Amino acid sequence: GEYVVGVKASGFEPQFFNGAATPDKATKVNVTAGQTTSGIDFKLNALAGISGTVIDAVSGKSISRAEVLIEAVNGHFKHRVLTGRDGKYHAPLPAGTYIVRAMAPHYAPEWYKEKDDRANADQVVVATGATVDDIDFTLDRWGGVISGKVADEAGNPIAKAWVRVWGHGPILTPRIPYFGKAETNQNGEYEIIGIPPGKYYVSAAAKGYMVEFYDNQPDIRNADQVEVKNNQTTSGIDFSLAKGGSISGRVIDEKTGQPIGHAFVGVRGKGFANSLGSRTDADGKYVITGLASGEYLVYAAAYKYRGEFYDDSPTPRHAKPVKVTAPGETKGIDFALLPVHKKRHKLTGVVVDASSGKPISTTVVEALDPNTGRYSFTTTNEYGYYEMETDYAPVIRAFAIGYVGQYAGNTPNWQEGGKSSAGELRFALEPQAETGLATLTGTVRDEATGDPVSNAFMYGKDEMGNTFFALTDNEGTFTITGISEGTLELTLSGVLYEVTRDAVDVNGTNGSTQLNARRANGTLAVETNSPTRMFLDQNYPNPFGPASSATTVVTAVTFRLPAAGRVSLRVYNLLGKEVATLVNDFKQAGNYTVTWNAAGMPAGLYIYRLETNGSVLTRKMTFLK
C-alpha cells in the first residue's frame, strides 16, 4: 500500500517525505509485501528558538518562574515557557514571526521590547534553524499597597490575623485574578504590597474570631471593593472582628472513666464549609472557638479508640446537631470512647504532610465497607500513626483540616483505593490550595432515588492545576472555599458510587452546581463523564521518582477532549527542550490516560503540554531522584 512517512527529532523541525512540512504535501511511499523500500531519507532543519533573561527593573536580580508567552503573529501558534532560577529561558520554535511577552506575580507584564501592550510590541523574526538570543525583559514591580489594622470589637489589636486580598487588576491572563495575603504584627497592623491597580475584596480572619469582609460584612456578597492605584497606598482598610461562638467538653475512656489526652474533636458546619477542630489536653478537655451561629455536627476520636459523633452515634447521618449562638459557649459536649476491639482486619498506618513529611495533627482516618457503606473512624497520635480494626474488608481514606483527603494508595478514586487497603498504609496529604475568596456550593443526589449522597469526597481542580477539597454533608451539600474565577473540574468519589466528573464555571464570587451520582457495579474503577471542554489533569503520582513517596519512575497523565482532532502531548524541560512525546495522533472525543517513564532523565521540574484544535494547556510535574 501507500504510506505517508514522517520523522521528528528533539531540536529539529518535523518533516515528511519528500521534504514536506505537512502530511498532505508529502510524497507517499509505496510498499510491496516482502520487499524493502529503501532510500526514504530525511535531512532535518535544526529547530529555531528564542532565548533571553527576565530580571527585576530596580534590583537587577533574576526573576525565577516568570512566564514567557510566545505567540505567532498569524495566531496559529502559542508557546509558554518558565524562567529558571537564573531568570533565563529558551523556547524551541519553528521559523516564523512572533510577539513575546513576560510576566510574573507582583510584576507588570512587558512585551518585547519594553512595551506596555501587545499592539506596540516589537516583533521577533526567527529564521529556519536559527536561535534569536537576548530577547530580554526588565519587569517593573506593581506598586499598589493596601494597609490597615485588625482589632477586636473593644479596639484591642489582634496579632497573627490573616488579611486576604482578591480581585481583578489588569487582564494579565484571562480569568485569573490577583490574590495576596499578609499576617498582622503585634499591633494588629498589616500591609500587602505589590498589588496591581484595580478593585479588590479584602477579608480578615483570626483564631477565635469570625471572618469579616470589608467593610464590616460577614460574607463577600455584600462586601465593598477597595480600589488600588499603582504606586499608591490605600490605607485605613481596618477590621473589627467579632468573637465567634465555641463548643467545649471532655473526652474520656468509656470503660475506665479516665480522661483521654490528645484526642481530636472536630466540628462540621453545613456543607462542611466551617470544619474546625482541637486536641484535648491531659485532662481530656477541649474547646473549639471561632464558630458562627448555627448547627454543627461534633465528633471525637483518639488513637486506638473508635471515633463517634455527638451524641453516641457511630456515623454523621445519625448524629445530634449542636447549636451555637455566637459569641456564646456551648458547654458539656462530652464523649466516652471505646477502645478498638480485636476483629478480623487490623488497620495500621501513618499520615503525614506530603511536602514536609511531618505528622498532621487534625487527621481523621475512616474505614468504609464497599458493599454496605458501613463506617468507622479514628485519628492519629502525635507521630501521625493510626490503628483500628474492622470485621469487614474496608476502603481506607484519610483527611485533615486544611488538606486534600485521599484514599489508600494516595488516590482520589475510592475503587482504586480499595485495592490498596491491605497492610500498613502511608498517606501523604497535600495542603488545600487557596487562590481567591470565591465559594462554590453544590448538592449531590442518587441518580435513581434522588436521595442525598452524604460523606463523599469532592475534589475541585482549577485551570492552573490547584486542588481543592470538601465533603458532602447529610443533605448531600458541599462547599468549596478559597477558589478563584474560572472553570473548576469537579470529581465526586464516594463509596458505593461511580467516580463522577463535571466542570463548573465560577463567575464572580460564587458558583453553584448539582451532581447526580450513579451506583457502582463491581469493583473496577469507573469514571462517568461527558467532557464539554478540553482539560488536562495533574499527573499522578506527583512528585514521582525514587526519592519521592511514590518511588516510581512512571507517572500517568489524564486528559479529556470535547471534540475529535489531532492531539499532541509533549514533555519539556525548563529550557524549553522537548524530552518526550506522549501523544501525537488523531483522537476522538473522550477521556485518555497515558504514562511517561522518566528513567534516565535528570531530576527536576518538567512542563507537559497538550495541544488540539488550536487550544493549548500546560501543567508542571516534578521528578525526584
N, C-alpha and C positions, 0 to 999 in steps of 0.2 A: 504494500500500500504506500500511500504518500504521507509524509510526516513533516511537521514544522519543527525545526531543531533550533534551540536557543541555548545560550550559555550565560552564566552570571558568576562573577567572582568579586570578592570583597575588594573595594578600592578601584573597581573598574566599571565602566558603563555596560549595562547588559546589551547583548547583541543577538540577532537572529541570522541564520544563514540566508543569504549571502551578503553580509554587511548591513542587514536591515535593522532599523531601530524598533520596529513593531512587528508582531506576528503576521499581520495582514499583508505586509510588504515583503515577507521572507520568501526566498526561493524554496519550494518544497523539495524534500529529499525522497526519492523513490527507493523502496526496499523490496528485494525479492527474497522470499523464504529460502534459507540455506546458503545465502550469499552475503558477503560483507560489502557494504557500501563505504568506500574509503574516500579520503580527501575532503572530508567535511571539516574544514579548518576554520579557525577564527583568529582574528587579530584585534585584540581589545584595546580600547582607548582608556587611559587612566582616568579615574573619576575625578572631576574637578572638585573644588571646595572653597570655603570661606573660613578664615580663622582670624582671631583677634583677642582683645582683652577688655574686661569691664572693670572699672575702678570707681572709687568714691571721688567726687569732684573736689572736695575740701581736703581730705586727708591723703588722697592718692593711694589709699590701700585697696587691694584687690577685693572684689565682691564675689564670694563663692555662691554657687547655686542661683546665680542670676539667669533668667530665661532669655535666650536669644531666639527670636522668631524670624524666619526667613520665608518670604512669600514671593513667588514668581509674579512678575508684572502682569502676565496674562491670566493670573488667578488659578492656574491649573496645578500648582504645586505649593505645598506649605510644609515647612520642617521646623521643629523645635529642638534646641539643644540647651544643656545647662552648663554653666561655667564650673570649672574645678576649683579646688582650694586656692589656686594661684590666680583665679579670675580669668583664666584662659579658656577658649573654646575652639573647636574645629567642627565644621559641618560638611560632610561629603555631599556633593551636589552634581547634578548633570549640568551641562553647559546651558547658559541662559542669562536673563537679566532679572535682578532681584531687588526687593526692598527689604531692609533689615532693621529690626527694632530690638532693643534690650530693655528689660525691666527687672525689678527686684522689690521685695517687700520694703516698704517705707521710703522708696525712691520714686521719683517721677520717671515715666518712660521716656526713652530717647530714640529717635530714628536717625539713621546714618544720613548725613554727617552732622551731628549736633543740631538736629531739627526737632521741633516740638510736636510735629504732626506728620502723618503719613503723606499728605498731599505735597509737602515741601521736601520730602526725603530725597537724598541723592541716591541714584540707582547704582547697583553694583553689577558689573558685567563679568561673567565667568566664561572663559573660553574653554574649549574642549581640552581636557587633560590638564588644565592649569589650576593652581590654587591662588586665590587672592588673599594676601596677608594684610595685617594691620587694619582690619575693619574694627576699630576700637570704639569704646563708648566711655564717656565720663558722666556718671549719673549724679544728679542733684537730689539730696535727701529732701523729702517733704518736710515743710517747716511748721505745719499746724500743731497746736497743743491744746489739750483740754485739761484743766486743773480744778481742784476744789477740795472740800473736806467731807468726811463721813463722821457723823456723831449719832448718839442715841437721842431719844426724844427729850432727855433732860439737858442736852447740849454737851455731854461728855464725849470726848473723841474716842473713836473706835479704831484701834490698831489692827493690822493684818486683815482688813476688809479688802475684798476684791472688787474693783471697778472695771466694767467692761464697756467697750465702745464698738458699735457695729452699724454699718450703713454704707451708702454709696458715695464715693468720691467720683473722680473722672472715670470714664469707662476704660479700665486697663485691660481686662479680659472680660468678655460679656458675662453678665450674671454672676460675677464673683465680687461681692462687696468687701470692704475693708473690715478687719476685726483686730482689736487690740485690747490689752488689759494691763492693769497695774495694781500693786498692793499698797495700802496706806501705811504711813510711818506711825511712830508712837503718838504723834499729834493729830492723827486721823487725816493727814494730808496726802494727796496723790497728784501725780502728773503723768499724762500719757502723751508721748511726743511722736513726731514723725507721721502725723496724720495728713492724708491728702485733703484738699479743700472739698467740702461737701456737707451734707446733713446727716446726722448720726443719732441713733438711740444710745442712751447711756444707762447702765444699771449698776447697783451696788448690792453686795451680799456679804454677810459676816456670820460666823458661828453663833447660834443662839438668837439670830435676828431674821426677820422676814425680808425677802428680796424686795427692793424698791427700784422703780424706773423713774427717770427724771421726767416730769417734775412732780414728785410725791404721788406716784401711781403704783398700784400693786402688780400690774402686768403691762406688757408692751402695747396692747391695743389702744390704750388712751394716753400713752406717753407722748411728751413733747420731744421734738427733734432739736438737736443742738447744731447750730451752723458753725462750721470751721472754715477759716480763711487761711491761705498759705502764709507762712512766716508770721502768723499772729497767734496769740494765746487767748483762748476762750476760757476765762476764769469764772469762778463763782458757781460752778456746777456742783452744788452741795447736796448732801443727803442727810435725812434724819430718820434713822431706821427704828422701826417698832420691834419690841421684843416679841418673839414667837411663843407659842404655847409649848408645853412639854408633857412628856409621859414618863413616869418613873415607877419603879417597883423593885422586886427582888427575885433572884433565881436560886432555887435550892434543889438538892437531891431528894426525889420523892420518897425513897426508902429510908434514908438516914436523917433527913431534915437539915443536913449540913449545907452551908452556902457553897455555890459553885462560882469560883473566880474565873475570869477570862471567858465567861460565856458571852455569846454575841446575841444582842437583842436588836431587831430591826423593825422598821415600820414601812408600810406601803400605802401611799395615797391612791386616789382614783387614777387609773391608768398607770399606776406605779411611777408617776412623774416625780413624786416627792419622797423617794426612797432614802431614808437616813438610818443610822444605826449607832450603837455604842457597845463597848465591852463592860462587863461587870467588874467591880473591884473585889478585893479579897473577901468582903462580907457578902458578896453576891448582889450588891446594889447597883442600879444603873439609872441614868436619866438621859433622855433624848430631847434636845431643845431645838428651837428654831422652826416649830411647826405652825403652819397657817391653820385657821379654824376649819374644821371638817372632821370626817370619819376616817380612821386608819385601821388597817389590819396589822396586828403586832405579833411577832414571832420570836422565839428564843431557841438557841441551840448551843451545845457545848461539845468539846472534844470527848469522844467515846460516850456521848449521850444522844438519845433520839430527840430531834427537834420537834416543837409543837407550836401551834398558833393559839392565841388567846381566844376563847377560854377552854383549854384542854382539847383542842382539835388537831388531828394529825395533818390536815390539809387546809389550804386557804379557802376552799369552797364552803366549808362549814365553820369558819372562824367567826367569832363575835366581834363586830366593829367597835373600836374605841373612839369615843367622841372627844375632840379637843376644841376648846374655846380660848383663843389667844387673847391675852398673854397668860392665861391661867395654866395651872399644872394639874394634870390628870394623874392621880396617885393610885397606888395599890394594884397596878397591873403586874401581878406576880405569876411566876411559873414554877412548877415542880416537875423536873425532868427525870425520866427513867434511863438508867444506864443501857447501853447497847446489849441486847441478848445474843447469845450464840445461835446462829442459824446456818443454813446451808451455804450461803455465799458471803464470804468475808471480803470487804471492800476497803482497800487502803490506798493512800497516795499522798501527793503534795501539790499545793497550789502556790505559784509564785508570779511575780511581775515579769512579763516576758523580756523587758529591757534590762532590769537590774538584777533579776534572779532572787530578789528579796521576797519573803512571805508576805501575803496580803492579809491584813487584819480584819477585813469585813467580808470574808468569803462564806458563801453557802454552797454546800455540796449536796446534790439531790440524786436519789436513785428512783427511777421510774420503770414500772412494768410495761414493756412494749406491747403486751397483749391485752391488758385490762386497764392500764392507766394508773394503777396503784402507785403510791407515792410515799417516800420517807426522806428525811434530810438531816444533816448535821452541819457542823462547822469545823474549821481548822484550829489547831493550837497555835501558840505564839511562833512556832517554827514552820507553820504552813502545812502541817500534816493532818490528815483526817483518817478516821476509822469508823466503819459502820457495817452492819450485817443485814441481809435480807433472806427471805425464803423463796425468792424468785430471781431469775437471771435478769438483772436490770440494765437499763441505759443510764450511764452516769453523766452528769453535767455539773458545771461549777460556774458561779457568777459572783460578782462582788460590786459594791457600790463604787461607781466611777470607772468600771471596767466593762469590757465586752465579754459576755458569757460564752462558753464553749462546751461542746460535748466531748466525751472521751476521744482521745486522738487529736485534740485541739482542732476540731472541725465544727462548722455551724450546722452540719447535716446530722440529725439525730439518728438516722438509719445507718449512716457510716459510723457514727459514734458507738452504736450498738455492737458493731463488730470489733471494737477496740476496748471493751469494758472489762476484759479479764486481766488479772494480775495487778501489780501496783502501778498506778497511773500518775502521770505528771501533767498537770495543767499549767500552761504558761499564758496568762491573760494579758491582753493589750489594753492600755487605757482608752477610754472612750474619747473620740475626737471632740473638739469644741471649735467651731468655725463661725459662730454667729449667735444671735439671740432669738431666732425664729423657732417655732414649735410645730410639729406635725402630730395630729391626733388621728386615731383610726379605730375601727372595730373589726373583729374577725368572727365570722359565724360559720357553723357547719353547713356545707353546701346542701345537704339533704334535709336536715331537720330545722335549720335556722337557729339552733341553739348557739349561745356564745362559746367560743373556744378559749378557755382560760389557761393561764400558766404556761403559755407558749413563748418561746424566744422569738423576738422580732429584731431583725438586723436592718440597718439603713446604710447605704453607701452612696456618697455623692460623686460628682463627675471628676473630682480630684483624687478619689480613692480613699477618702476619710470614712471611717466606720463608726456608726452609732448603734445604740442598743437599748432595748426595752423589753418588758414582759407584758403579756396581756393579763388583765385582772379578771375577777369573777364575772364581769359583764362582757368580757372579750375585748375590752377597751385597752389601748396602749397609747403612750405619749412619748415621742422622741424629742428631746430638747437639745439646745446648743447647736442648731443647724443653721445653714445659710440658705439663700435663694438658689433655685436651680432644680435639676432633676435628682430625685432620691430613689435609688434602686432598693426595693424592699424584698426581704427574704423572710418568710414565715417558716419556722422549724419547731413544730410541736409534736410530741409523741402521739401516735395513733393517726396522724395526718400526713399527707404527702407534703414534701417541701414545696412551697408555692412562692412564686416570684411575681412582682409587679413593679411598675415605675410610676412615681407620683411627682408632679411639678409643684414645687413650693414657691408661691408668688407672694411677695411682701413678707409679712411677719408670721403668717400662719398658713398651714395646709391641712387637708383632711382627706381621708380615704376610707373605703370599706373593702375587705377581702373576704372571699368565700373559700373555705378550706375543705378539701375532699379527703375522706377516709382512705388510709393507705391499705393496700393489699400486698401481702407477702412481706419480705424482709429486705428486698433490694432497694437501694436509694433511687428515688424517682423525683424528678422535678417537673412541675407543670407550669408552663408559661408560654404565652404567645407574644413574642417580642414586638413592640411597637416602635422601638428606636434602637439604634446601634449602641452597644455597651461593652466595655472591656473591664473584666473583673481583675481584682488584685490577685497576683499569682499565689499559689498555696503549695507547700508552706513558704512563708516569707518572714524573716530571713531563712535561707536554706544553705546547706553545706556542712562539712564535717564539724566546724566549730559552732554551729547553731544547735538549738534544741531539737531541730528536726533531723540532723546528722546526715541527711541525704543530699546527693548532688543533683537530684532530679526535682524539678518543680513543675506544677501544672498551671496553665493559663486557660481560662474560660472566657469566651466572647459570644455575643449574640448579634445576629444580623436581621434587620427588619425586612430586607429585600435581597433577592439574588444579585450576585455581582462578582467581579474579580476582587479577590481578597489577598492582601499581603500582611503578614505578621512577622516583624523582624526585631532582633535584639541588637542594641548598640551599646558601646562603652561610652564613658563620659567625654571622650574625644570625638564622639560622633561617628566612630568607625563601626560598621556593621560586623557583628561577630557570629550571628546565626540567623537563618531564615526558617521560621517555624511553619509558615503557610505562604504559598504563592500559587493560588489556584482559583478556579471559579467555584463558588459555593452558593447553595440555595439558602433561603431564609431559614433561620433556626438557631440552635444552640450548639456550640462546639467546644471541645476541650482538647488541647494539645500539650505536650510536655517538652521541656528543654533539659537536656543533660549537659550540665556545666563542667563536667570532668575535664581537667586540663586548662580551664580558664582561671585567670588571676582573681583573687578575692576583690570585692569592691561593689560599687553601685552600678547597675545597668538600667538602661531605658528600653522598654519594649513598646513597639509602635504598630497599631492596627490601622489599616487604610482600606477603604472600599467606597465605591460610588462617590468619590470626591470628598468624603469625610475622613478625618484623622483623629484618633485617640491615642494618648500615650500614658504609661504608668512607669513607676520605678520598682526595681527589685534589688535585694541585697544578697550577695553570695559571700559566705564566710568560710574561710579555711582554717 
